[in-house]
Amino acid sequence: MAKEYIEERDGNYYIAGTRISLDSIVHAFRRGESPETIFQNFELLRLEEVYGAIAYYLAHQPDIDAYLVRQGEKWAEGKRNSESLPANLRERLIRARDELHTSR
């Protein structure tokens, strides 16, 4: 019996049983990262699951590529429609980040 590595939930693809999107794995793979490197960057996944996700992508590449284009369009639209942070809040966040990095 073949194991299912990918599941579709609410129109999105995820590594089965996780909240890790197939998008994340595919983008890393398309950047040229090896399955082993991807595995190291996703500590919740097993290497088998990374290979399973890549195999799923390769078996369904035209559909997943079209899905990724739609996801990119949704992200761009959300970014266009979002309000930017108020200047004072942005400055406070930058200061807090810098203080955090300085204290290490």
mmCIF file of the C-alpha atoms, coordinates in Angstrom:
data_MODEL
# 
_entry.id   MODEL 
# 
loop_
_atom_site.group_PDB 
_atom_site.id 
_atom_site.type_symbol 
_atom_site.label_atom_id 
_atom_site.label_alt_id 
_atom_site.label_comp_id 
_atom_site.label_asym_id 
_atom_site.label_entity_id 
_atom_site.label_seq_id 
_atom_site.pdbx_PDB_ins_code 
_atom_site.Cartn_x 
_atom_site.Cartn_y 
_atom_site.Cartn_z 
_atom_site.occupancy 
_atom_site.B_iso_or_equiv 
_atom_site.pdbx_formal_charge 
_atom_site.auth_seq_id 
_atom_site.auth_comp_id 
_atom_site.auth_asym_id 
_atom_site.auth_atom_id 
_atom_site.pdbx_PDB_model_num 
ATOM 1   C CA . MET A 1 1   ? 0.000  0.000  0.000   1.00 0.00 ? 1   MET A CA 1 
ATOM 2   C CA . ALA A 1 2   ? 1.425  3.364  -1.032  1.00 0.00 ? 2   ALA A CA 1 
ATOM 3   C CA . LYS A 1 3   ? 1.862  6.011  1.628   1.00 0.00 ? 3   LYS A CA 1 
ATOM 4   C CA . GLU A 1 4   ? 0.286  9.424  1.086   1.00 0.00 ? 4   GLU A CA 1 
ATOM 5   C CA . TYR A 1 5   ? 2.749  12.230 1.793   1.00 0.00 ? 5   TYR A CA 1 
ATOM 6   C CA . ILE A 1 6   ? 0.582  15.143 0.672   1.00 0.00 ? 6   ILE A CA 1 
ATOM 7   C CA . GLU A 1 7   ? -2.912 16.126 1.693   1.00 0.00 ? 7   GLU A CA 1 
ATOM 8   C CA . GLU A 1 8   ? -5.144 18.871 0.387   1.00 0.00 ? 8   GLU A CA 1 
ATOM 9   C CA . ARG A 1 9   ? -6.959 20.979 2.978   1.00 0.00 ? 9   ARG A CA 1 
ATOM 10  C CA . ASP A 1 10  ? -9.119 23.988 2.154   1.00 0.00 ? 10  ASP A CA 1 
ATOM 11  C CA . GLY A 1 11  ? -7.647 24.214 -1.341  1.00 0.00 ? 11  GLY A CA 1 
ATOM 12  C CA . ASN A 1 12  ? -4.037 24.167 -0.108  1.00 0.00 ? 12  ASN A CA 1 
ATOM 13  C CA . TYR A 1 13  ? -1.443 21.380 -0.109  1.00 0.00 ? 13  TYR A CA 1 
ATOM 14  C CA . TYR A 1 14  ? 0.374  20.258 3.021   1.00 0.00 ? 14  TYR A CA 1 
ATOM 15  C CA . ILE A 1 15  ? 2.758  17.548 4.091   1.00 0.00 ? 15  ILE A CA 1 
ATOM 16  C CA . ALA A 1 16  ? 0.340  14.945 5.503   1.00 0.00 ? 16  ALA A CA 1 
ATOM 17  C CA . GLY A 1 17  ? -0.341 15.406 9.200   1.00 0.00 ? 17  GLY A CA 1 
ATOM 18  C CA . THR A 1 18  ? 1.536  18.717 9.430   1.00 0.00 ? 18  THR A CA 1 
ATOM 19  C CA . ARG A 1 19  ? 1.012  22.423 8.923   1.00 0.00 ? 19  ARG A CA 1 
ATOM 20  C CA . ILE A 1 20  ? 4.011  22.575 6.569   1.00 0.00 ? 20  ILE A CA 1 
ATOM 21  C CA . SER A 1 21  ? 2.941  23.605 3.091   1.00 0.00 ? 21  SER A CA 1 
ATOM 22  C CA . LEU A 1 22  ? 3.992  21.779 -0.026  1.00 0.00 ? 22  LEU A CA 1 
ATOM 23  C CA . ASP A 1 23  ? 4.775  25.279 -1.325  1.00 0.00 ? 23  ASP A CA 1 
ATOM 24  C CA . SER A 1 24  ? 7.690  25.538 1.130   1.00 0.00 ? 24  SER A CA 1 
ATOM 25  C CA . ILE A 1 25  ? 9.233  22.285 0.000   1.00 0.00 ? 25  ILE A CA 1 
ATOM 26  C CA . VAL A 1 26  ? 8.727  22.980 -3.706  1.00 0.00 ? 26  VAL A CA 1 
ATOM 27  C CA . HIS A 1 27  ? 10.186 26.496 -3.509  1.00 0.00 ? 27  HIS A CA 1 
ATOM 28  C CA . ALA A 1 28  ? 13.288 25.133 -1.775  1.00 0.00 ? 28  ALA A CA 1 
ATOM 29  C CA . PHE A 1 29  ? 13.583 22.309 -4.320  1.00 0.00 ? 29  PHE A CA 1 
ATOM 30  C CA . ARG A 1 30  ? 13.237 24.748 -7.232  1.00 0.00 ? 30  ARG A CA 1 
ATOM 31  C CA . ARG A 1 31  ? 15.975 26.931 -5.689  1.00 0.00 ? 31  ARG A CA 1 
ATOM 32  C CA . GLY A 1 32  ? 18.256 23.924 -6.044  1.00 0.00 ? 32  GLY A CA 1 
ATOM 33  C CA . GLU A 1 33  ? 18.276 22.733 -2.431  1.00 0.00 ? 33  GLU A CA 1 
ATOM 34  C CA . SER A 1 34  ? 18.829 19.016 -2.014  1.00 0.00 ? 34  SER A CA 1 
ATOM 35  C CA . PRO A 1 35  ? 16.269 16.899 -0.152  1.00 0.00 ? 35  PRO A CA 1 
ATOM 36  C CA . GLU A 1 36  ? 18.808 16.540 2.655   1.00 0.00 ? 36  GLU A CA 1 
ATOM 37  C CA . THR A 1 37  ? 19.185 20.324 2.965   1.00 0.00 ? 37  THR A CA 1 
ATOM 38  C CA . ILE A 1 38  ? 15.414 20.793 2.932   1.00 0.00 ? 38  ILE A CA 1 
ATOM 39  C CA . PHE A 1 39  ? 15.156 18.103 5.621   1.00 0.00 ? 39  PHE A CA 1 
ATOM 40  C CA . GLN A 1 40  ? 17.653 19.984 7.788   1.00 0.00 ? 40  GLN A CA 1 
ATOM 41  C CA . ASN A 1 41  ? 15.598 23.183 7.445   1.00 0.00 ? 41  ASN A CA 1 
ATOM 42  C CA . PHE A 1 42  ? 12.312 21.521 8.454   1.00 0.00 ? 42  PHE A CA 1 
ATOM 43  C CA . GLU A 1 43  ? 13.036 19.781 11.727  1.00 0.00 ? 43  GLU A CA 1 
ATOM 44  C CA . LEU A 1 44  ? 9.461  18.466 12.041  1.00 0.00 ? 44  LEU A CA 1 
ATOM 45  C CA . LEU A 1 45  ? 9.769  16.413 8.852   1.00 0.00 ? 45  LEU A CA 1 
ATOM 46  C CA . ARG A 1 46  ? 11.414 13.090 8.208   1.00 0.00 ? 46  ARG A CA 1 
ATOM 47  C CA . LEU A 1 47  ? 13.670 12.744 5.180   1.00 0.00 ? 47  LEU A CA 1 
ATOM 48  C CA . GLU A 1 48  ? 11.176 10.262 3.753   1.00 0.00 ? 48  GLU A CA 1 
ATOM 49  C CA . GLU A 1 49  ? 8.466  12.944 3.850   1.00 0.00 ? 49  GLU A CA 1 
ATOM 50  C CA . VAL A 1 50  ? 10.678 15.432 2.007   1.00 0.00 ? 50  VAL A CA 1 
ATOM 51  C CA . TYR A 1 51  ? 11.356 12.882 -0.727  1.00 0.00 ? 51  TYR A CA 1 
ATOM 52  C CA . GLY A 1 52  ? 7.642  12.029 -0.799  1.00 0.00 ? 52  GLY A CA 1 
ATOM 53  C CA . ALA A 1 53  ? 6.712  15.695 -1.227  1.00 0.00 ? 53  ALA A CA 1 
ATOM 54  C CA . ILE A 1 54  ? 9.230  16.133 -4.046  1.00 0.00 ? 54  ILE A CA 1 
ATOM 55  C CA . ALA A 1 55  ? 7.999  12.957 -5.752  1.00 0.00 ? 55  ALA A CA 1 
ATOM 56  C CA . TYR A 1 56  ? 4.419  14.224 -5.481  1.00 0.00 ? 56  TYR A CA 1 
ATOM 57  C CA . TYR A 1 57  ? 5.450  17.548 -7.004  1.00 0.00 ? 57  TYR A CA 1 
ATOM 58  C CA . LEU A 1 58  ? 7.262  15.870 -9.893  1.00 0.00 ? 58  LEU A CA 1 
ATOM 59  C CA . ALA A 1 59  ? 4.295  13.567 -10.557 1.00 0.00 ? 59  ALA A CA 1 
ATOM 60  C CA . HIS A 1 60  ? 1.852  16.512 -10.577 1.00 0.00 ? 60  HIS A CA 1 
ATOM 61  C CA . GLN A 1 61  ? 4.152  19.308 -11.736 1.00 0.00 ? 61  GLN A CA 1 
ATOM 62  C CA . PRO A 1 62  ? 1.825  21.140 -14.177 1.00 0.00 ? 62  PRO A CA 1 
ATOM 63  C CA . ASP A 1 63  ? -0.995 21.248 -11.618 1.00 0.00 ? 63  ASP A CA 1 
ATOM 64  C CA . ILE A 1 64  ? 1.246  22.233 -8.705  1.00 0.00 ? 64  ILE A CA 1 
ATOM 65  C CA . ASP A 1 65  ? 3.027  24.894 -10.779 1.00 0.00 ? 65  ASP A CA 1 
ATOM 66  C CA . ALA A 1 66  ? -0.375 26.411 -11.653 1.00 0.00 ? 66  ALA A CA 1 
ATOM 67  C CA . TYR A 1 67  ? -1.366 26.222 -7.981  1.00 0.00 ? 67  TYR A CA 1 
ATOM 68  C CA . LEU A 1 68  ? 1.851  28.040 -6.984  1.00 0.00 ? 68  LEU A CA 1 
ATOM 69  C CA . VAL A 1 69  ? 1.120  30.804 -9.497  1.00 0.00 ? 69  VAL A CA 1 
ATOM 70  C CA . ARG A 1 70  ? -2.343 31.235 -7.956  1.00 0.00 ? 70  ARG A CA 1 
ATOM 71  C CA . GLN A 1 71  ? -0.837 31.270 -4.464  1.00 0.00 ? 71  GLN A CA 1 
ATOM 72  C CA . GLY A 1 72  ? 1.649  33.945 -5.543  1.00 0.00 ? 72  GLY A CA 1 
ATOM 73  C CA . GLU A 1 73  ? -1.173 36.055 -6.950  1.00 0.00 ? 73  GLU A CA 1 
ATOM 74  C CA . LYS A 1 74  ? -3.136 35.729 -3.690  1.00 0.00 ? 74  LYS A CA 1 
ATOM 75  C CA . TRP A 1 75  ? -0.060 36.755 -1.701  1.00 0.00 ? 75  TRP A CA 1 
ATOM 76  C CA . ALA A 1 76  ? 0.586  39.777 -3.942  1.00 0.00 ? 76  ALA A CA 1 
ATOM 77  C CA . GLU A 1 77  ? -3.051 40.873 -3.696  1.00 0.00 ? 77  GLU A CA 1 
ATOM 78  C CA . GLY A 1 78  ? -2.981 40.543 0.075   1.00 0.00 ? 78  GLY A CA 1 
ATOM 79  C CA . LYS A 1 79  ? 0.176  42.599 0.236   1.00 0.00 ? 79  LYS A CA 1 
ATOM 80  C CA . ARG A 1 80  ? -1.354 45.313 -1.973  1.00 0.00 ? 80  ARG A CA 1 
ATOM 81  C CA . ASN A 1 81  ? -4.469 45.439 0.193   1.00 0.00 ? 81  ASN A CA 1 
ATOM 82  C CA . SER A 1 82  ? -2.701 45.444 3.551   1.00 0.00 ? 82  SER A CA 1 
ATOM 83  C CA . GLU A 1 83  ? -2.008 48.580 5.492   1.00 0.00 ? 83  GLU A CA 1 
ATOM 84  C CA . SER A 1 84  ? 1.552  49.412 6.367   1.00 0.00 ? 84  SER A CA 1 
ATOM 85  C CA . LEU A 1 85  ? 2.631  49.626 9.984   1.00 0.00 ? 85  LEU A CA 1 
ATOM 86  C CA . PRO A 1 86  ? 2.410  53.024 11.646  1.00 0.00 ? 86  PRO A CA 1 
ATOM 87  C CA . ALA A 1 87  ? 5.861  54.650 11.631  1.00 0.00 ? 87  ALA A CA 1 
ATOM 88  C CA . ASN A 1 88  ? 6.195  54.723 15.417  1.00 0.00 ? 88  ASN A CA 1 
ATOM 89  C CA . LEU A 1 89  ? 5.346  51.019 15.729  1.00 0.00 ? 89  LEU A CA 1 
ATOM 90  C CA . ARG A 1 90  ? 7.791  50.121 12.973  1.00 0.00 ? 90  ARG A CA 1 
ATOM 91  C CA . GLU A 1 91  ? 10.560 52.086 14.709  1.00 0.00 ? 91  GLU A CA 1 
ATOM 92  C CA . ARG A 1 92  ? 9.830  50.398 18.057  1.00 0.00 ? 92  ARG A CA 1 
ATOM 93  C CA . LEU A 1 93  ? 9.946  46.946 16.445  1.00 0.00 ? 93  LEU A CA 1 
ATOM 94  C CA . ILE A 1 94  ? 13.268 47.720 14.750  1.00 0.00 ? 94  ILE A CA 1 
ATOM 95  C CA . ARG A 1 95  ? 14.721 48.991 18.046  1.00 0.00 ? 95  ARG A CA 1 
ATOM 96  C CA . ALA A 1 96  ? 13.507 45.886 19.896  1.00 0.00 ? 96  ALA A CA 1 
ATOM 97  C CA . ARG A 1 97  ? 15.015 43.612 17.239  1.00 0.00 ? 97  ARG A CA 1 
ATOM 98  C CA . ASP A 1 98  ? 18.328 45.462 17.368  1.00 0.00 ? 98  ASP A CA 1 
ATOM 99  C CA . GLU A 1 99  ? 18.394 45.291 21.180  1.00 0.00 ? 99  GLU A CA 1 
ATOM 100 C CA . LEU A 1 100 ? 17.679 41.569 21.040  1.00 0.00 ? 100 LEU A CA 1 
ATOM 101 C CA . HIS A 1 101 ? 20.570 40.970 18.637  1.00 0.00 ? 101 HIS A CA 1 
ATOM 102 C CA . THR A 1 102 ? 22.911 43.220 20.625  1.00 0.00 ? 102 THR A CA 1 
ATOM 103 C CA . SER A 1 103 ? 22.199 41.418 23.910  1.00 0.00 ? 103 SER A CA 1 
ATOM 104 C CA . ARG A 1 104 ? 23.206 38.007 22.499  1.00 0.00 ? 104 ARG A CA 1 
# 
